[in-house]
Structure formats: C-alpha cells, structure tokens
C-alpha cells in the first residue's frame, strides 16, 4: 500500500485539452495480454508511489495508452505524448490530477531546445 499522499488536487486548467509531450517516470498499473503497458502513472521522480511517498496529485499524470507501450526499465525516464485533461483519477498507488490520452512513449533524452 502506498504512503499517505498530501498536496494539491488543483490542476492548471489552461492545460485541459492541450496536446503535450511530458517527461517522467512510469509506474505501471495495467498490462495488456501482449505484455505492453496499457495504463500507468507518470511521476516526476523514480520510485514515486512505490518506494517513497507519492508526489501531490497535481504532479502526477494518469496515462491510458491508445496502443500499449513497451518499457525496458522503470528506472529510465520517458517522454509521453498525447492529449492532457484536467480529470482526477485515483488508484491504489495514488491520485492524479491529470489524465493523458497517450499516443506514444519514447526514452527521455536531454535536449537544450
């Protein structure tokens, strides 16, 4: 069971419906029969929701992938692209103040652009 989550549920409403590309770490929630990840929490640091108390809900994004996504390691940050919504979603690992209709996921690579 996750540690007690505190903090704000208040999202930035200007982002509702925006197409975004967000970096973060994947906390898998559900895998498809093919082994790909269908649903996950995108969190700002490794181990959030599992090994340490979860971040505030307005720093977590619940992602539902259009097609499952492969993941080599949960220790590696990812870029996730899709449409963001200001809809609260709860799970046993924590609450998210945002949901994302995920279209693609790729390994994070630092860029100065």
Backbone bond lengths (Angstrom), bond angles and torsions (degrees), N, CA, C in turn:
res aa  C-N    CA-C-N  psi(-1)  N-CA   C-N-CA  omega(-1)  CA-C   N-CA-C  phi
1 X - - - 1.444 - - 1.529 110.02 -
2 X 1.297 116.45 140.76 1.456 121.93 -176.85 1.525 111.05 -72.42
3 X 1.332 115.34 156.57 1.457 121.34 175.84 1.528 109.54 -70.07
4 X 1.317 116.39 161.34 1.458 121.90 -179.61 1.525 110.50 -58.18
5 X 1.310 115.33 130.49 1.459 121.22 -179.57 1.519 109.08 -98.64
6 X 1.317 116.68 131.24 1.456 121.58 177.43 1.522 108.41 -125.36
7 X 1.314 115.90 170.77 1.456 120.28 176.70 1.505 112.82 110.85
8 X 1.294 115.30 -175.84 1.454 122.69 -170.92 1.528 114.20 -82.68
9 X 1.323 114.43 139.58 1.461 122.08 170.97 1.526 110.53 -94.04
10 X 1.317 117.66 -1.65 1.459 122.17 -173.90 1.519 111.06 -77.22
11 X 1.342 116.94 114.14 1.470 119.87 178.09 1.523 111.22 -87.84
12 X 1.299 116.07 167.83 1.461 122.50 172.11 1.526 106.42 -82.98
13 X 1.319 117.84 102.41 1.469 122.16 -174.13 1.528 113.26 -66.04
14 X 1.330 117.83 -18.05 1.471 120.20 177.19 1.528 111.22 -66.58
15 X 1.337 117.08 -17.47 1.465 121.08 -179.17 1.530 112.74 -88.77
16 X 1.329 117.73 -7.78 1.463 120.41 -178.06 1.528 110.84 -60.90
17 X 1.325 116.26 121.46 1.463 121.55 179.83 1.520 114.48 86.26
18 X 1.339 117.37 0.19 1.465 120.62 -177.90 1.529 111.04 -77.24
19 X 1.310 114.92 143.25 1.466 120.36 171.50 1.518 105.68 -84.45
20 X 1.338 116.58 125.25 1.462 121.02 -173.03 1.521 111.76 -134.37
21 X 1.305 114.49 163.23 1.469 123.58 170.32 1.520 104.99 -129.70
22 X 1.334 116.89 112.92 1.459 122.01 -172.00 1.526 110.36 -120.62
23 X 1.351 117.02 132.94 1.457 119.35 174.34 1.527 110.58 -89.18
24 X 1.312 116.35 152.45 1.455 120.37 175.58 1.515 110.81 172.13
25 X 1.320 114.59 -174.36 1.460 121.81 179.65 1.521 109.47 -108.70
26 X 1.313 116.18 143.01 1.460 123.25 -174.94 1.528 110.67 -91.42
27 X 1.333 115.34 129.14 1.462 122.33 170.38 1.529 105.22 -115.03
28 X 1.340 118.00 99.12 1.468 120.98 -175.11 1.531 112.57 -60.47
29 X 1.324 115.20 139.54 1.461 121.62 175.35 1.525 111.38 -114.30
30 X 1.341 116.54 -40.16 1.458 119.95 -177.02 1.524 110.50 -148.09
31 X 1.316 114.48 136.45 1.471 121.05 176.06 1.520 108.75 -112.99
32 X 1.315 115.06 147.69 1.454 120.67 175.49 1.516 110.63 -81.13
33 X 1.311 116.39 174.63 1.472 121.36 178.85 1.521 111.59 -61.91
34 X 1.335 116.20 -23.94 1.463 121.14 179.86 1.531 112.40 -82.48
35 X 1.341 116.92 -1.09 1.457 121.26 179.87 1.517 114.56 87.48
36 X 1.324 117.13 -7.07 1.459 120.80 179.03 1.526 110.02 -79.35
37 X 1.314 116.78 153.36 1.457 122.08 -179.31 1.523 109.44 -81.72
38 X 1.328 115.77 123.60 1.464 121.85 179.23 1.524 112.19 -95.53
39 X 1.339 116.13 -38.28 1.465 122.06 -177.18 1.525 108.98 -135.75
40 X 1.337 115.05 140.43 1.463 119.39 178.28 1.517 110.38 -159.63
41 X 1.327 114.83 165.11 1.453 121.21 170.78 1.514 107.12 -98.25
42 X 1.318 116.96 135.42 1.459 122.72 174.09 1.523 106.40 -102.08
43 X 1.330 115.76 118.48 1.463 121.20 -173.55 1.522 110.01 -121.82
44 X 1.349 117.22 159.13 1.468 119.74 -173.29 1.517 116.00 -79.31
45 X 1.334 118.79 -12.00 1.463 119.79 179.64 1.520 109.92 -148.03
46 X 1.335 115.72 153.05 1.451 121.70 -176.92 1.525 110.63 -64.38
47 X 1.320 116.51 137.75 1.454 122.37 177.07 1.509 114.54 89.26
48 X 1.323 118.00 -8.04 1.462 120.80 179.66 1.521 109.55 -58.83
49 X 1.309 116.89 138.99 1.468 125.22 178.18 1.524 113.00 79.64
50 X 1.312 118.80 -16.55 1.460 120.42 -177.83 1.520 110.32 -113.80
51 X 1.334 116.96 -57.14 1.460 121.09 -174.51 1.525 113.93 -98.58
52 X 1.302 117.04 -20.33 1.462 121.75 -178.06 1.525 108.18 -136.34
53 X 1.334 117.95 165.56 1.475 118.30 177.61 1.525 111.10 -55.78
54 X 1.333 116.70 142.41 1.458 119.52 -179.60 1.527 112.27 -68.89
55 X 1.329 116.71 152.28 1.460 120.26 175.42 1.531 109.44 -67.59
56 X 1.331 117.60 170.07 1.466 120.15 176.02 1.532 110.41 -57.97
57 X 1.327 116.94 151.76 1.469 119.98 -179.56 1.530 114.12 -54.98
58 X 1.344 117.62 -32.05 1.462 118.34 -178.78 1.524 113.21 -79.73
59 X 1.353 116.69 8.59 1.460 121.94 172.16 1.529 111.71 -115.73
60 X 1.337 116.46 8.35 1.461 122.04 -179.65 1.522 109.34 -120.45
61 X 1.319 116.13 139.40 1.467 122.04 177.37 1.526 108.18 -119.47
62 X 1.332 116.17 125.10 1.467 121.24 171.88 1.514 106.90 -84.18
63 X 1.332 117.28 126.00 1.467 121.90 -176.96 1.517 109.98 -115.80
64 X 1.319 115.69 130.40 1.469 123.66 172.08 1.516 104.97 -116.41
65 X 1.345 115.85 110.79 1.464 120.19 -177.60 1.522 111.34 -77.27
66 X 1.315 115.67 139.42 1.468 121.74 175.77 1.520 109.40 -60.82
67 X 1.320 116.01 -46.73 1.470 124.08 172.76 1.511 105.28 -124.73
68 X 1.307 117.87 145.38 1.461 120.56 -178.81 1.518 112.14 -53.69
69 X 1.325 114.90 154.80 1.462 120.89 -178.83 1.523 110.08 -118.37
70 X 1.317 115.55 140.10 1.452 120.95 175.41 1.522 109.74 -85.62
71 X 1.317 115.81 151.37 1.453 120.28 -179.04 1.520 108.21 -146.62
72 X 1.335 116.24 121.04 1.472 119.88 -179.66 1.522 111.09 -74.27
73 X 1.340 117.12 -41.54 1.458 121.06 -177.36 1.525 110.05 -153.33
74 X 1.324 117.25 135.91 1.463 119.55 176.62 1.528 111.15 -72.36
75 X 1.316 117.24 -8.81 1.463 120.97 178.62 1.522 112.58 -80.18
76 X 1.323 117.40 -11.13 1.463 121.82 -178.62 1.522 110.72 -100.20
77 X 1.336 116.00 132.46 1.462 121.31 176.95 1.527 110.09 -66.89
78 X 1.327 115.70 153.09 1.465 122.67 -178.23 1.525 110.30 -131.56
79 X 1.316 115.90 153.80 1.463 122.51 166.32 1.526 106.18 -97.24
80 X 1.317 117.75 132.28 1.458 121.92 176.35 1.525 107.35 -123.23
81 X 1.323 116.27 130.76 1.466 122.77 -177.88 1.521 109.35 -115.90
82 X 1.331 115.23 140.25 1.462 120.06 177.25 1.517 111.36 169.39
83 X 1.331 115.81 -162.27 1.457 122.58 -179.53 1.522 109.23 -103.73
84 X 1.333 115.76 126.10 1.456 122.95 -175.55 1.531 110.42 -93.16
85 X 1.333 115.30 141.88 1.465 121.57 176.98 1.519 109.07 -131.84
86 X 1.318 116.27 147.81 1.465 121.26 178.41 1.525 108.82 -93.83
87 X 1.322 114.72 66.57 1.459 123.00 -179.19 1.521 108.33 -122.24
88 X 1.323 116.47 127.96 1.466 120.84 -179.88 1.523 109.73 -76.16
89 X 1.330 115.41 136.27 1.464 122.56 176.38 1.525 106.79 -133.28
90 X 1.327 116.41 132.40 1.462 119.85 179.02 1.521 110.37 -113.62
91 X 1.323 114.87 150.74 1.454 122.55 175.07 1.517 107.08 -144.50
92 X 1.309 116.92 173.97 1.465 120.05 179.22 1.523 112.15 -66.36
93 X 1.335 117.61 -16.31 1.458 121.35 -179.63 1.515 113.84 -95.10
94 X 1.335 117.34 -10.27 1.460 120.59 178.95 1.502 111.61 149.17
95 X 1.322 115.21 170.03 1.461 122.36 178.96 1.523 109.57 -101.74
96 X 1.325 115.73 147.07 1.463 122.63 176.98 1.523 108.10 -121.09
97 X 1.326 117.51 133.64 1.459 121.94 179.00 1.524 111.80 -85.58
98 X 1.332 116.76 -6.61 1.462 121.89 178.89 1.529 109.55 -128.96
99 X 1.320 115.58 150.83 1.459 121.16 169.20 1.527 107.21 -124.16
100 X 1.323 115.07 151.52 1.462 120.27 -178.66 1.511 109.11 -132.42
101 X 1.322 115.94 127.86 1.463 121.53 171.04 1.520 105.32 -82.12
102 X 1.338 116.21 95.52 1.455 121.18 -173.03 1.512 113.26 -74.46
103 X 1.320 115.72 130.83 1.462 122.27 178.28 1.522 111.81 -105.29
104 X 1.349 116.41 -37.08 1.455 119.66 -179.24 1.525 110.22 -153.49
105 X 1.333 113.80 157.47 1.459 120.86 176.92 1.523 107.81 -140.88
106 X 1.323 116.16 137.03 1.459 121.14 179.91 1.526 109.00 -145.46
107 X 1.331 117.69 154.02 1.463 120.34 179.52 1.533 111.14 -57.92
108 X 1.313 115.35 140.38 1.462 121.85 178.67 1.511 110.05 -70.40
109 X 1.309 115.78 133.97 1.459 122.04 173.80 1.518 105.51 -132.90
110 X 1.321 116.52 127.02 1.455 121.21 -179.63 1.529 109.99 -63.46
111 X 1.321 115.10 136.41 1.450 121.02 178.29 1.524 108.12 -140.86
112 X 1.284 117.22 139.10 1.472 121.14 178.99 1.514 111.66 -84.27
113 X 1.313 118.51 -0.65 1.477 121.58 -175.64 1.475 110.86 -88.99
